Amino acid sequence: INSSSSADIVADGSALMALLSAKEMSGKERSAGTQGFNAGVFPSEILRTQQSLIAGQNALLSYFKRSAGEDLATRLSQLELGAAGEKVRQLREAGFQTLENNTPSDVEPTAWLKAATARIDGFYDLETEIVSAMRAAAEAAKAEATTALMSWSAVLVALFGVLGVSALFLSESIRRPIAALIEVADGLTKGRR
């Protein structure tokens, strides 16, 4: 994660939100897929739900890849192309085939649940990495801001000190002649010269 500025932190946060939303949709897909595999044949309603959730995930993950930076985009691609992602794709296809062929699936619901959970766990690991990096970047930005605040505070204290001393000297330079004038005026009123 490149979080060297507030704009980078915001971009990383935006990518994180896309990943979280995709992970949430994956959880819903896992639930709908479990219902379909438990039924043996995916009813068209569950199939439409699955397709909608898959499309939503694809859009969100595509946004994530564009927003998150090359390193995280590569990690997501590896997750999607890895064992968990591949298994989910295969089982999705098996579920879709039940409706097309009107034949029961031989997929055990637990196999779907295990594969979908492994994929979600991969999203969670990526999420944890992003959050840790964002937290570190925020802490660094906070430390930088604190240092700047302390520096400016020191400058202001020094400035007020200089102004205070200058005011003291200025008031003394005015007070002395006035005090001397008052002393002379008092002397004149008392008849002294």
Secondary structure, DSSP 8 states (H G I E B T S, - for coil): ---SSHHHHHHHHHHHHHHHHHHHHHHHHHHHHHHHHHHSS--HHHHHHHHHHHHHHHHHHHHHHHHH-HHHHHHHHHHHHSHHHHHHHHHHHHHHHHHHHT------HHHHHHHHHHHHHHHHHHHHHHHHHHHHHHHHHHHHHHHHHHHHHHHHHHHHHHHHHHHHHHHHHHHHHHHHHHHHHHHHHTT--
